[in-house]
Amino acid sequence: MPNSSEANIATADALTLLLHNQHAIFAAIEEVTKWLLENGVGSVAANATAAMETLDTNAQGIKDAIMQIRQL
């Protein structure tokens, strides 16, 4: 079994990859939202904006967790 330090590094690395995925998903939704707004589908764009806000909030939580784990 890996020691605690190795497990912390692996966990932080995995969370970092998830964070990168969060950013990629945010960027994709942002592009779709822009298109929706330009094509008169504002109500759907508002839902997409809410999803981006959730992604942004959760990304901050992931960042905080990564920092805590890396400090152990």
mmCIF file of the N, C-alpha and C atoms, coordinates in Angstrom:
data_MODEL
# 
_entry.id   MODEL 
# 
loop_
_atom_site.group_PDB 
_atom_site.id 
_atom_site.type_symbol 
_atom_site.label_atom_id 
_atom_site.label_alt_id 
_atom_site.label_comp_id 
_atom_site.label_asym_id 
_atom_site.label_entity_id 
_atom_site.label_seq_id 
_atom_site.pdbx_PDB_ins_code 
_atom_site.Cartn_x 
_atom_site.Cartn_y 
_atom_site.Cartn_z 
_atom_site.occupancy 
_atom_site.B_iso_or_equiv 
_atom_site.pdbx_formal_charge 
_atom_site.auth_seq_id 
_atom_site.auth_comp_id 
_atom_site.auth_asym_id 
_atom_site.auth_atom_id 
_atom_site.pdbx_PDB_model_num 
ATOM 1   N N  . MET A 1 1  ? 0.851   -1.179 0.000   1.00 0.00 ? 1  MET A N  1 
ATOM 2   C CA . MET A 1 1  ? 0.000   0.000  0.000   1.00 0.00 ? 1  MET A CA 1 
ATOM 3   C C  . MET A 1 1  ? 0.893   1.238  0.000   1.00 0.00 ? 1  MET A C  1 
ATOM 4   N N  . PRO A 1 2  ? 0.580   2.228  -0.845  1.00 0.00 ? 2  PRO A N  1 
ATOM 5   C CA . PRO A 1 2  ? 1.414   3.427  -0.882  1.00 0.00 ? 2  PRO A CA 1 
ATOM 6   C C  . PRO A 1 2  ? 1.334   4.177  0.444   1.00 0.00 ? 2  PRO A C  1 
ATOM 7   N N  . ASN A 1 3  ? 2.420   4.889  0.744   1.00 0.00 ? 3  ASN A N  1 
ATOM 8   C CA . ASN A 1 3  ? 2.371   5.663  1.980   1.00 0.00 ? 3  ASN A CA 1 
ATOM 9   C C  . ASN A 1 3  ? 1.442   6.856  1.806   1.00 0.00 ? 3  ASN A C  1 
ATOM 10  N N  . SER A 1 4  ? 1.171   7.526  2.908   1.00 0.00 ? 4  SER A N  1 
ATOM 11  C CA . SER A 1 4  ? 0.210   8.628  2.904   1.00 0.00 ? 4  SER A CA 1 
ATOM 12  C C  . SER A 1 4  ? 0.604   9.727  1.931   1.00 0.00 ? 4  SER A C  1 
ATOM 13  N N  . SER A 1 5  ? 1.889   10.050 1.874   1.00 0.00 ? 5  SER A N  1 
ATOM 14  C CA . SER A 1 5  ? 2.364   11.107 0.979   1.00 0.00 ? 5  SER A CA 1 
ATOM 15  C C  . SER A 1 5  ? 2.107   10.747 -0.485  1.00 0.00 ? 5  SER A C  1 
ATOM 16  N N  . GLU A 1 6  ? 2.402   9.510  -0.840  1.00 0.00 ? 6  GLU A N  1 
ATOM 17  C CA . GLU A 1 6  ? 2.166   9.070  -2.221  1.00 0.00 ? 6  GLU A CA 1 
ATOM 18  C C  . GLU A 1 6  ? 0.677   9.081  -2.550  1.00 0.00 ? 6  GLU A C  1 
ATOM 19  N N  . ALA A 1 7  ? -0.134  8.659  -1.602  1.00 0.00 ? 7  ALA A N  1 
ATOM 20  C CA . ALA A 1 7  ? -1.584  8.659  -1.817  1.00 0.00 ? 7  ALA A CA 1 
ATOM 21  C C  . ALA A 1 7  ? -2.101  10.089 -1.959  1.00 0.00 ? 7  ALA A C  1 
ATOM 22  N N  . ASN A 1 8  ? -1.569  11.006 -1.159  1.00 0.00 ? 8  ASN A N  1 
ATOM 23  C CA . ASN A 1 8  ? -1.982  12.406 -1.267  1.00 0.00 ? 8  ASN A CA 1 
ATOM 24  C C  . ASN A 1 8  ? -1.615  12.984 -2.619  1.00 0.00 ? 8  ASN A C  1 
ATOM 25  N N  . ILE A 1 9  ? -0.424  12.678 -3.096  1.00 0.00 ? 9  ILE A N  1 
ATOM 26  C CA . ILE A 1 9  ? 0.010   13.176 -4.409  1.00 0.00 ? 9  ILE A CA 1 
ATOM 27  C C  . ILE A 1 9  ? -0.895  12.621 -5.502  1.00 0.00 ? 9  ILE A C  1 
ATOM 28  N N  . ALA A 1 10 ? -1.189  11.335 -5.437  1.00 0.00 ? 10 ALA A N  1 
ATOM 29  C CA . ALA A 1 10 ? -2.050  10.715 -6.450  1.00 0.00 ? 10 ALA A CA 1 
ATOM 30  C C  . ALA A 1 10 ? -3.450  11.318 -6.420  1.00 0.00 ? 10 ALA A C  1 
ATOM 31  N N  . THR A 1 11 ? -3.958  11.552 -5.220  1.00 0.00 ? 11 THR A N  1 
ATOM 32  C CA . THR A 1 11 ? -5.288  12.145 -5.086  1.00 0.00 ? 11 THR A CA 1 
ATOM 33  C C  . THR A 1 11 ? -5.304  13.567 -5.636  1.00 0.00 ? 11 THR A C  1 
ATOM 34  N N  . ALA A 1 12 ? -4.306  14.346 -5.266  1.00 0.00 ? 12 ALA A N  1 
ATOM 35  C CA . ALA A 1 12 ? -4.229  15.729 -5.752  1.00 0.00 ? 12 ALA A CA 1 
ATOM 36  C C  . ALA A 1 12 ? -4.073  15.756 -7.270  1.00 0.00 ? 12 ALA A C  1 
ATOM 37  N N  . ASP A 1 13 ? -3.278  14.849 -7.817  1.00 0.00 ? 13 ASP A N  1 
ATOM 38  C CA . ASP A 1 13 ? -3.108  14.782 -9.270  1.00 0.00 ? 13 ASP A CA 1 
ATOM 39  C C  . ASP A 1 13 ? -4.425  14.436 -9.965  1.00 0.00 ? 13 ASP A C  1 
ATOM 40  N N  . ALA A 1 14 ? -5.175  13.490 -9.395  1.00 0.00 ? 14 ALA A N  1 
ATOM 41  C CA . ALA A 1 14 ? -6.464  13.112 -9.979  1.00 0.00 ? 14 ALA A CA 1 
ATOM 42  C C  . ALA A 1 14 ? -7.443  14.277 -9.914  1.00 0.00 ? 14 ALA A C  1 
ATOM 43  N N  . LEU A 1 15 ? -7.458  14.968 -8.791  1.00 0.00 ? 15 LEU A N  1 
ATOM 44  C CA . LEU A 1 15 ? -8.339  16.135 -8.667  1.00 0.00 ? 15 LEU A CA 1 
ATOM 45  C C  . LEU A 1 15 ? -7.941  17.237 -9.643  1.00 0.00 ? 15 LEU A C  1 
ATOM 46  N N  . THR A 1 16 ? -6.653  17.382 -9.887  1.00 0.00 ? 16 THR A N  1 
ATOM 47  C CA . THR A 1 16 ? -6.194  18.384 -10.843 1.00 0.00 ? 16 THR A CA 1 
ATOM 48  C C  . THR A 1 16 ? -6.716  18.069 -12.242 1.00 0.00 ? 16 THR A C  1 
ATOM 49  N N  . LEU A 1 17 ? -6.691  16.796 -12.610 1.00 0.00 ? 17 LEU A N  1 
ATOM 50  C CA . LEU A 1 17 ? -7.245  16.402 -13.911 1.00 0.00 ? 17 LEU A CA 1 
ATOM 51  C C  . LEU A 1 17 ? -8.739  16.695 -13.978 1.00 0.00 ? 17 LEU A C  1 
ATOM 52  N N  . LEU A 1 18 ? -9.454  16.415 -12.898 1.00 0.00 ? 18 LEU A N  1 
ATOM 53  C CA . LEU A 1 18 ? -10.881 16.734 -12.862 1.00 0.00 ? 18 LEU A CA 1 
ATOM 54  C C  . LEU A 1 18 ? -11.115 18.234 -12.984 1.00 0.00 ? 18 LEU A C  1 
ATOM 55  N N  . LEU A 1 19 ? -10.253 19.004 -12.353 1.00 0.00 ? 19 LEU A N  1 
ATOM 56  C CA . LEU A 1 19 ? -10.367 20.460 -12.451 1.00 0.00 ? 19 LEU A CA 1 
ATOM 57  C C  . LEU A 1 19 ? -10.160 20.922 -13.891 1.00 0.00 ? 19 LEU A C  1 
ATOM 58  N N  . HIS A 1 20 ? -9.192  20.325 -14.579 1.00 0.00 ? 20 HIS A N  1 
ATOM 59  C CA . HIS A 1 20 ? -8.980  20.675 -15.990 1.00 0.00 ? 20 HIS A CA 1 
ATOM 60  C C  . HIS A 1 20 ? -10.230 20.332 -16.808 1.00 0.00 ? 20 HIS A C  1 
ATOM 61  N N  . ASN A 1 21 ? -10.871 19.205 -16.476 1.00 0.00 ? 21 ASN A N  1 
ATOM 62  C CA . ASN A 1 21 ? -12.109 18.844 -17.163 1.00 0.00 ? 21 ASN A CA 1 
ATOM 63  C C  . ASN A 1 21 ? -13.204 19.870 -16.872 1.00 0.00 ? 21 ASN A C  1 
ATOM 64  N N  . GLN A 1 22 ? -13.279 20.345 -15.623 1.00 0.00 ? 22 GLN A N  1 
ATOM 65  C CA . GLN A 1 22 ? -14.256 21.371 -15.266 1.00 0.00 ? 22 GLN A CA 1 
ATOM 66  C C  . GLN A 1 22 ? -14.076 22.598 -16.155 1.00 0.00 ? 22 GLN A C  1 
ATOM 67  N N  . HIS A 1 23 ? -12.825 23.017 -16.327 1.00 0.00 ? 23 HIS A N  1 
ATOM 68  C CA . HIS A 1 23 ? -12.544 24.208 -17.139 1.00 0.00 ? 23 HIS A CA 1 
ATOM 69  C C  . HIS A 1 23 ? -12.919 23.979 -18.607 1.00 0.00 ? 23 HIS A C  1 
ATOM 70  N N  . ALA A 1 24 ? -12.648 22.783 -19.113 1.00 0.00 ? 24 ALA A N  1 
ATOM 71  C CA . ALA A 1 24 ? -12.989 22.473 -20.504 1.00 0.00 ? 24 ALA A CA 1 
ATOM 72  C C  . ALA A 1 24 ? -14.501 22.457 -20.714 1.00 0.00 ? 24 ALA A C  1 
ATOM 73  N N  . ILE A 1 25 ? -15.218 21.865 -19.775 1.00 0.00 ? 25 ILE A N  1 
ATOM 74  C CA . ILE A 1 25 ? -16.681 21.832 -19.869 1.00 0.00 ? 25 ILE A CA 1 
ATOM 75  C C  . ILE A 1 25 ? -17.243 23.252 -19.794 1.00 0.00 ? 25 ILE A C  1 
ATOM 76  N N  . PHE A 1 26 ? -16.697 24.058 -18.891 1.00 0.00 ? 26 PHE A N  1 
ATOM 77  C CA . PHE A 1 26 ? -17.131 25.453 -18.769 1.00 0.00 ? 26 PHE A CA 1 
ATOM 78  C C  . PHE A 1 26 ? -16.950 26.176 -20.100 1.00 0.00 ? 26 PHE A C  1 
ATOM 79  N N  . ALA A 1 27 ? -15.775 26.009 -20.705 1.00 0.00 ? 27 ALA A N  1 
ATOM 80  C CA . ALA A 1 27 ? -15.493 26.693 -21.977 1.00 0.00 ? 27 ALA A CA 1 
ATOM 81  C C  . ALA A 1 27 ? -16.465 26.244 -23.070 1.00 0.00 ? 27 ALA A C  1 
ATOM 82  N N  . ALA A 1 28 ? -16.774 24.952 -23.109 1.00 0.00 ? 28 ALA A N  1 
ATOM 83  C CA . ALA A 1 28 ? -17.704 24.453 -24.116 1.00 0.00 ? 28 ALA A CA 1 
ATOM 84  C C  . ALA A 1 28 ? -19.102 25.019 -23.899 1.00 0.00 ? 28 ALA A C  1 
ATOM 85  N N  . ILE A 1 29 ? -19.557 25.031 -22.652 1.00 0.00 ? 29 ILE A N  1 
ATOM 86  C CA . ILE A 1 29 ? -20.885 25.580 -22.365 1.00 0.00 ? 29 ILE A CA 1 
ATOM 87  C C  . ILE A 1 29 ? -20.919 27.077 -22.666 1.00 0.00 ? 29 ILE A C  1 
ATOM 88  N N  . GLU A 1 30 ? -19.825 27.748 -22.393 1.00 0.00 ? 30 GLU A N  1 
ATOM 89  C CA . GLU A 1 30 ? -19.751 29.181 -22.681 1.00 0.00 ? 30 GLU A CA 1 
ATOM 90  C C  . GLU A 1 30 ? -19.909 29.443 -24.174 1.00 0.00 ? 30 GLU A C  1 
ATOM 91  N N  . GLU A 1 31 ? -19.274 28.629 -25.005 1.00 0.00 ? 31 GLU A N  1 
ATOM 92  C CA . GLU A 1 31 ? -19.405 28.790 -26.462 1.00 0.00 ? 31 GLU A CA 1 
ATOM 93  C C  . GLU A 1 31 ? -20.836 28.528 -26.915 1.00 0.00 ? 31 GLU A C  1 
ATOM 94  N N  . VAL A 1 32 ? -21.452 27.482 -26.381 1.00 0.00 ? 32 VAL A N  1 
ATOM 95  C CA . VAL A 1 32 ? -22.834 27.164 -26.744 1.00 0.00 ? 32 VAL A CA 1 
ATOM 96  C C  . VAL A 1 32 ? -23.766 28.278 -26.275 1.00 0.00 ? 32 VAL A C  1 
ATOM 97  N N  . THR A 1 33 ? -23.515 28.807 -25.097 1.00 0.00 ? 33 THR A N  1 
ATOM 98  C CA . THR A 1 33 ? -24.334 29.894 -24.568 1.00 0.00 ? 33 THR A CA 1 
ATOM 99  C C  . THR A 1 33 ? -24.262 31.119 -25.471 1.00 0.00 ? 33 THR A C  1 
ATOM 100 N N  . LYS A 1 34 ? -23.059 31.432 -25.924 1.00 0.00 ? 34 LYS A N  1 
ATOM 101 C CA . LYS A 1 34 ? -22.888 32.568 -26.840 1.00 0.00 ? 34 LYS A CA 1 
ATOM 102 C C  . LYS A 1 34 ? -23.714 32.350 -28.104 1.00 0.00 ? 34 LYS A C  1 
ATOM 103 N N  . TRP A 1 35 ? -23.652 31.148 -28.647 1.00 0.00 ? 35 TRP A N  1 
ATOM 104 C CA . TRP A 1 35 ? -24.404 30.838 -29.854 1.00 0.00 ? 35 TRP A CA 1 
ATOM 105 C C  . TRP A 1 35 ? -25.907 30.951 -29.585 1.00 0.00 ? 35 TRP A C  1 
ATOM 106 N N  . LEU A 1 36 ? -26.353 30.437 -28.437 1.00 0.00 ? 36 LEU A N  1 
ATOM 107 C CA . LEU A 1 36 ? -27.769 30.506 -28.098 1.00 0.00 ? 36 LEU A CA 1 
ATOM 108 C C  . LEU A 1 36 ? -28.246 31.950 -28.022 1.00 0.00 ? 36 LEU A C  1 
ATOM 109 N N  . LEU A 1 37 ? -27.455 32.797 -27.381 1.00 0.00 ? 37 LEU A N  1 
ATOM 110 C CA . LEU A 1 37 ? -27.825 34.208 -27.268 1.00 0.00 ? 37 LEU A CA 1 
ATOM 111 C C  . LEU A 1 37 ? -27.899 34.878 -28.630 1.00 0.00 ? 37 LEU A C  1 
ATOM 112 N N  . GLU A 1 38 ? -26.942 34.556 -29.496 1.00 0.00 ? 38 GLU A N  1 
ATOM 113 C CA . GLU A 1 38 ? -26.906 35.151 -30.832 1.00 0.00 ? 38 GLU A CA 1 
ATOM 114 C C  . GLU A 1 38 ? -28.057 34.673 -31.705 1.00 0.00 ? 38 GLU A C  1 
ATOM 115 N N  . ASN A 1 39 ? -28.655 33.534 -31.341 1.00 0.00 ? 39 ASN A N  1 
ATOM 116 C CA . ASN A 1 39 ? -29.721 32.955 -32.149 1.00 0.00 ? 39 ASN A CA 1 
ATOM 117 C C  . ASN A 1 39 ? -31.084 33.027 -31.461 1.00 0.00 ? 39 ASN A C  1 
ATOM 118 N N  . GLY A 1 40 ? -31.206 33.935 -30.509 1.00 0.00 ? 40 GLY A N  1 
ATOM 119 C CA . GLY A 1 40 ? -32.499 34.221 -29.910 1.00 0.00 ? 40 GLY A CA 1 
ATOM 120 C C  . GLY A 1 40 ? -33.074 33.173 -28.978 1.00 0.00 ? 40 GLY A C  1 
ATOM 121 N N  . VAL A 1 41 ? -32.224 32.381 -28.369 1.00 0.00 ? 41 VAL A N  1 
ATOM 122 C CA . VAL A 1 41 ? -32.713 31.354 -27.442 1.00 0.00 ? 41 VAL A CA 1 
ATOM 123 C C  . VAL A 1 41 ? -32.243 31.710 -26.029 1.00 0.00 ? 41 VAL A C  1 
ATOM 124 N N  . GLY A 1 42 ? -32.670 32.890 -25.592 1.00 0.00 ? 42 GLY A N  1 
ATOM 125 C CA . GLY A 1 42 ? -32.202 33.431 -24.324 1.00 0.00 ? 42 GLY A CA 1 
ATOM 126 C C  . GLY A 1 42 ? -32.563 32.595 -23.115 1.00 0.00 ? 42 GLY A C  1 
ATOM 127 N N  . SER A 1 43 ? -33.746 31.953 -23.128 1.00 0.00 ? 43 SER A N  1 
ATOM 128 C CA . SER A 1 43 ? -34.143 31.161 -21.961 1.00 0.00 ? 43 SER A CA 1 
ATOM 129 C C  . SER A 1 43 ? -33.229 29.955 -21.779 1.00 0.00 ? 43 SER A C  1 
ATOM 130 N N  . VAL A 1 44 ? -32.842 29.333 -22.865 1.00 0.00 ? 44 VAL A N  1 
ATOM 131 C CA . VAL A 1 44 ? -31.916 28.199 -22.775 1.00 0.00 ? 44 VAL A CA 1 
ATOM 132 C C  . VAL A 1 44 ? -30.523 28.696 -22.385 1.00 0.00 ? 44 VAL A C  1 
ATOM 133 N N  . ALA A 1 45 ? -30.159 29.851 -22.904 1.00 0.00 ? 45 ALA A N  1 
ATOM 134 C CA . ALA A 1 45 ? -28.861 30.438 -22.558 1.00 0.00 ? 45 ALA A CA 1 
ATOM 135 C C  . ALA A 1 45 ? -28.799 30.736 -21.060 1.00 0.00 ? 45 ALA A C  1 
ATOM 136 N N  . ALA A 1 46 ? -29.907 31.150 -20.481 1.00 0.00 ? 46 ALA A N  1 
ATOM 137 C CA . ALA A 1 46 ? -29.940 31.421 -19.040 1.00 0.00 ? 46 ALA A CA 1 
ATOM 138 C C  . ALA A 1 46 ? -29.693 30.146 -18.251 1.00 0.00 ? 46 ALA A C  1 
ATOM 139 N N  . ASN A 1 47 ? -30.252 29.030 -18.699 1.00 0.00 ? 47 ASN A N  1 
ATOM 140 C CA . ASN A 1 47 ? -30.003 27.745 -18.043 1.00 0.00 ? 47 ASN A CA 1 
ATOM 141 C C  . ASN A 1 47 ? -28.535 27.348 -18.168 1.00 0.00 ? 47 ASN A C  1 
ATOM 142 N N  . ALA A 1 48 ? -27.966 27.591 -19.320 1.00 0.00 ? 48 ALA A N  1 
ATOM 143 C CA . ALA A 1 48 ? -26.554 27.267 -19.532 1.00 0.00 ? 48 ALA A CA 1 
ATOM 144 C C  . ALA A 1 48 ? -25.676 28.132 -18.637 1.00 0.00 ? 48 ALA A C  1 
ATOM 145 N N  . THR A 1 49 ? -26.054 29.392 -18.470 1.00 0.00 ? 49 THR A N  1 
ATOM 146 C CA . THR A 1 49 ? -25.304 30.291 -17.592 1.00 0.00 ? 49 THR A CA 1 
ATOM 147 C C  . THR A 1 49 ? -25.354 29.786 -16.146 1.00 0.00 ? 49 THR A C  1 
ATOM 148 N N  . ALA A 1 50 ? -26.502 29.302 -15.726 1.00 0.00 ? 50 ALA A N  1 
ATOM 149 C CA . ALA A 1 50 ? -26.626 28.741 -14.372 1.00 0.00 ? 50 ALA A CA 1 
ATOM 150 C C  . ALA A 1 50 ? -25.720 27.522 -14.220 1.00 0.00 ? 50 ALA A C  1 
ATOM 151 N N  . ALA A 1 51 ? -25.635 26.708 -15.254 1.00 0.00 ? 51 ALA A N  1 
ATOM 152 C CA . ALA A 1 51 ? -24.749 25.544 -15.210 1.00 0.00 ? 51 ALA A CA 1 
ATOM 153 C C  . ALA A 1 51 ? -23.293 25.980 -15.100 1.00 0.00 ? 51 ALA A C  1 
ATOM 154 N N  . MET A 1 52 ? -22.929 27.049 -15.813 1.00 0.00 ? 52 MET A N  1 
ATOM 155 C CA . MET A 1 52 ? -21.559 27.558 -15.727 1.00 0.00 ? 52 MET A CA 1 
ATOM 156 C C  . MET A 1 52 ? -21.252 28.076 -14.326 1.00 0.00 ? 52 MET A C  1 
ATOM 157 N N  . GLU A 1 53 ? -22.222 28.701 -13.697 1.00 0.00 ? 53 GLU A N  1 
ATOM 158 C CA . GLU A 1 53 ? -22.021 29.196 -12.332 1.00 0.00 ? 53 GLU A CA 1 
ATOM 159 C C  . GLU A 1 53 ? -21.765 28.031 -11.375 1.00 0.00 ? 53 GLU A C  1 
ATOM 160 N N  . THR A 1 54 ? -22.495 26.937 -11.558 1.00 0.00 ? 54 THR A N  1 
ATOM 161 C CA . THR A 1 54 ? -22.281 25.752 -10.730 1.00 0.00 ? 54 THR A CA 1 
ATOM 162 C C  . THR A 1 54 ? -20.895 25.176 -10.970 1.00 0.00 ? 54 THR A C  1 
ATOM 163 N N  . LEU A 1 55 ? -20.498 25.082 -12.225 1.00 0.00 ? 55 LEU A N  1 
ATOM 164 C CA . LEU A 1 55 ? -19.157 24.588 -12.537 1.00 0.00 ? 55 LEU A CA 1 
ATOM 165 C C  . LEU A 1 55 ? -18.087 25.460 -11.905 1.00 0.00 ? 55 LEU A C  1 
ATOM 166 N N  . ASP A 1 56 ? -18.288 26.766 -11.961 1.00 0.00 ? 56 ASP A N  1 
ATOM 167 C CA . ASP A 1 56 ? -17.314 27.694 -11.395 1.00 0.00 ? 56 ASP A CA 1 
ATOM 168 C C  . ASP A 1 56 ? -17.217 27.530 -9.878  1.00 0.00 ? 56 ASP A C  1 
ATOM 169 N N  . THR A 1 57 ? -18.361 27.421 -9.220  1.00 0.00 ? 57 THR A N  1 
ATOM 170 C CA . THR A 1 57 ? -18.376 27.220 -7.770  1.00 0.00 ? 57 THR A CA 1 
ATOM 171 C C  . THR A 1 57 ? -17.687 25.914 -7.391  1.00 0.00 ? 57 THR A C  1 
ATOM 172 N N  . ASN A 1 58 ? -18.022 24.852 -8.099  1.00 0.00 ? 58 ASN A N  1 
ATOM 173 C CA . ASN A 1 58 ? -17.421 23.554 -7.800  1.00 0.00 ? 58 ASN A CA 1 
ATOM 174 C C  . ASN A 1 58 ? -15.936 23.528 -8.124  1.00 0.00 ? 58 ASN A C  1 
ATOM 175 N N  . ALA A 1 59 ? -15.530 24.246 -9.148  1.00 0.00 ? 59 ALA A N  1 
ATOM 176 C CA . ALA A 1 59 ? -14.102 24.313 -9.481  1.00 0.00 ? 59 ALA A CA 1 
ATOM 177 C C  . ALA A 1 59 ? -13.323 24.932 -8.330  1.00 0.00 ? 59 ALA A C  1 
ATOM 178 N N  . GLN A 1 60 ? -13.894 25.936 -7.703  1.00 0.00 ? 60 GLN A N  1 
ATOM 179 C CA . GLN A 1 60 ? -13.221 26.557 -6.556  1.00 0.00 ? 60 GLN A CA 1 
ATOM 180 C C  . GLN A 1 60 ? -13.086 25.560 -5.412  1.00 0.00 ? 60 GLN A C  1 
ATOM 181 N N  . GLY A 1 61 ? -14.110 24.770 -5.174  1.00 0.00 ? 61 GLY A N  1 
ATOM 182 C CA . GLY A 1 61 ? -14.041 23.744 -4.141  1.00 0.00 ? 61 GLY A CA 1 
ATOM 183 C C  . GLY A 1 61 ? -12.974 22.704 -4.438  1.00 0.00 ? 61 GLY A C  1 
ATOM 184 N N  . ILE A 1 62 ? -12.859 22.320 -5.700  1.00 0.00 ? 62 ILE A N  1 
ATOM 185 C CA . ILE A 1 62 ? -11.829 21.362 -6.094  1.00 0.00 ? 62 ILE A CA 1 
ATOM 186 C C  . ILE A 1 62 ? -10.445 21.969 -5.897  1.00 0.00 ? 62 ILE A C  1 
ATOM 187 N N  . LYS A 1 63 ? -10.281 23.237 -6.292  1.00 0.00 ? 63 LYS A N  1 
ATOM 188 C CA . LYS A 1 63 ? -8.987  23.914 -6.090  1.00 0.00 ? 63 LYS A CA 1 
ATOM 189 C C  . LYS A 1 63 ? -8.604  23.926 -4.622  1.00 0.00 ? 63 LYS A C  1 
ATOM 190 N N  . ASP A 1 64 ? -9.563  24.256 -3.770  1.00 0.00 ? 64 ASP A N  1 
ATOM 191 C CA . ASP A 1 64 ? -9.300  24.306 -2.330  1.00 0.00 ? 64 ASP A CA 1 
ATOM 192 C C  . ASP A 1 64 ? -8.883  22.931 -1.806  1.00 0.00 ? 64 ASP A C  1 
ATOM 193 N N  . ALA A 1 65 ? -9.566  21.889 -2.248  1.00 0.00 ? 65 ALA A N  1 
ATOM 194 C CA . ALA A 1 65 ? -9.234  20.533 -1.816  1.00 0.00 ? 65 ALA A CA 1 
ATOM 195 C C  . ALA A 1 65 ? -7.835  20.135 -2.276  1.00 0.00 ? 65 ALA A C  1 
ATOM 196 N N  . ILE A 1 66 ? -7.500  20.485 -3.504  1.00 0.00 ? 66 ILE A N  1 
ATOM 197 C CA . ILE A 1 66 ? -6.157  20.184 -4.028  1.00 0.00 ? 66 ILE A CA 1 
ATOM 198 C C  . ILE A 1 66 ? -5.096  20.847 -3.164  1.00 0.00 ? 66 ILE A C  1 
ATOM 199 N N  . MET A 1 67 ? -5.314  22.106 -2.840  1.00 0.00 ? 67 MET A N  1 
ATOM 200 C CA . MET A 1 67 ? -4.333  22.828 -2.017  1.00 0.00 ? 67 MET A CA 1 
ATOM 201 C C  . MET A 1 67 ? -4.204  22.199 -0.647  1.00 0.00 ? 67 MET A C  1 
ATOM 202 N N  . GLN A 1 68 ? -5.293  21.790 -0.033  1.00 0.00 ? 68 GLN A N  1 
ATOM 203 C CA . GLN A 1 68 ? -5.236  21.150 1.272   1.00 0.00 ? 68 GLN A CA 1 
ATOM 204 C C  . GLN A 1 68 ? -4.481  19.827 1.206   1.00 0.00 ? 68 GLN A C  1 
ATOM 205 N N  . ILE A 1 69 ? -4.776  19.037 0.197   1.00 0.00 ? 69 ILE A N  1 
ATOM 206 C CA . ILE A 1 69 ? -4.114  17.734 0.069   1.00 0.00 ? 69 ILE A CA 1 
ATOM 207 C C  . ILE A 1 69 ? -2.627  17.904 -0.192  1.00 0.00 ? 69 ILE A C  1 
ATOM 208 N N  . ARG A 1 70 ? -2.271  18.853 -1.030  1.00 0.00 ? 70 ARG A N  1 
ATOM 209 C CA . ARG A 1 70 ? -0.851  19.042 -1.356  1.00 0.00 ? 70 ARG A CA 1 
ATOM 210 C C  . ARG A 1 70 ? -0.055  19.556 -0.151  1.00 0.00 ? 70 ARG A C  1 
ATOM 211 N N  . GLN A 1 71 ? -0.718  20.146 0.822   1.00 0.00 ? 71 GLN A N  1 
ATOM 212 C CA . GLN A 1 71 ? -0.037  20.650 2.009   1.00 0.00 ? 71 GLN A CA 1 
ATOM 213 C C  . GLN A 1 71 ? 0.164   19.572 3.074   1.00 0.00 ? 71 GLN A C  1 
ATOM 214 N N  . LEU A 1 72 ? -0.489  18.424 2.912   1.00 0.00 ? 72 LEU A N  1 
ATOM 215 C CA . LEU A 1 72 ? -0.354  17.347 3.903   1.00 0.00 ? 72 LEU A CA 1 
ATOM 216 C C  . LEU A 1 72 ? 0.995   16.660 3.798   1.00 0.00 ? 72 LEU A C  1 
# 
